[in-house]
Amino acid sequence: MKRRTFLQFTTAAAAAAIARGNPGSAAVFDGSSAPAFWRLAPTPPMGWNSYDYYGSTVTEAEYLANARYLRKYLLPHGYHYAIIDYLWFDPTQATRSVWQRGPLAMDKYGRLLPALNKFPSASGGAGFRPLSEKIRGMGLKFGFHIMRGIPRQAVAANAPIADSRYTAREAADVQSTCRWNGDMYGVRGNTAAGQAYYNSLIRLYHSWGAQFIKVDDLSSPYHKDEIHAIRRALDKFGTSIVFSTSPGATPVSEGNDIERNANMWRIRDDFWDSWPILNNMIDLVAAWKGFAGPGHWPDCDMICLGHIGKDAVGGLRMTHFTMDEQRTLMTLWGIAPSPLLLGMDLTKMDPWTLSLIANPEMLAINQDPAGAQGFRVARHGPLESWAKKLHNGDLAMAMFNRGNHDGQFVTAAWSGLGLPARAVVRDVWNQRTLGDFNASIALPVASHGAHLLRISGAA
């Protein structure tokens, strides 16, 4: 017989949790008193990123193939960002050490350009503009990854900085380098030269039609001066560009600073398909309680389901997550709520993965217009429950079994969570109503599994 372990949510515990997490009603965000850039991401950004499948090798043809799938099958569900990741400026395929590559594609002002053997539409100095126009013509939003700082080869050439009297050597911090990529020096963001360089970048990216930039090697360690310089440049020259920092772990102690400067920030280093990493992510999301909201989102990283790993980590494979673990991942990203950036090869989409990422009821919770943050209500050993207030008065609840025993029961009581005692419970993943329940519901949860529920007052 399966062990039946119960986790009971008491009225007092629930009331205390909601007071700590999201007090008051979950009103729809209007942005009137928020920083202007928050209006770019009133709900967590959704889309696709090339890294988990292609690593550093994605080409224009591969990117466009995924964008076409995104437009046809996922744009109707709200996924609209199409993001080129790592080393688009490197003409090699980067299969050897990143410190041993040849010259990068770069203009005379020390700004990296798309490598023409990967992105032929960039010829003639056009940069990403032609590709961006094609993507935006599909109804999608164009974005790409950059490395923090200024290219070493720009510093070696002492390239002039566009529209300024400064040079690359004046902007560079040669003592500041990235531990996994040798292409760049840091930029002295608190100097006029450093600001001029980031201004020149953002002006260029705006001219390309960028709507999203992910800046790598920025969050851990936390490069505050450069984050602030990028924010100033965006506020002046790139007001339509969503700003994402990477990788984590961003220090929670910098939460007040990062939410006032970026739209999303990574809360750990690269996320991959390992249960210990996913299990730990639950605690990382909990640690960021109080910092998520419309326009500013702690980021759990790309969603590595489906076909991943071709030229990234571990070689071509289907995700190593079990089906229960995949539901746990999407439950956590849904209720956090985290940005939903897909990492798989979309052209190899399978029905199971599509059923998870396109579940309309999960997406409604993640994209709820109030933008309220999910929070842990109670925990007992490996069992816990989370709640998230929704704009119409409903409550989303997640139940997690982080242990190794199947069929352990979680009993969720919603008294004190803003709902009447009698409520209707909806199973989000199976898209079926479980019925009316009085004060609580008990459900068995599989090992490493999760339930996602939507609870509303009975008619």
Helices and strands as residue ranges (DSSP letters): E 6-8, H 11-21, G 36-40, E 46-49, H 51-54, H 60-69, I 70-74, G 75-77, E 81-84, G 120-125, H 129-137, E 141-147, E 150-151, H 152-156, H 168-171, E 172-173, E 184-187, H 192-208, E 212-216, H 224-237, E 242-245, G 252-254, H 255-259, E 264-266, H 275-287, E 297-299, E 307-308, E 317-318, H 323-335, E 340-342, G 346-348, H 351-357, H 360-366, E 375-380, E 383-389, E 395-401, E 408-413, E 422-427, E 432-438, E 440-445, E 450-457
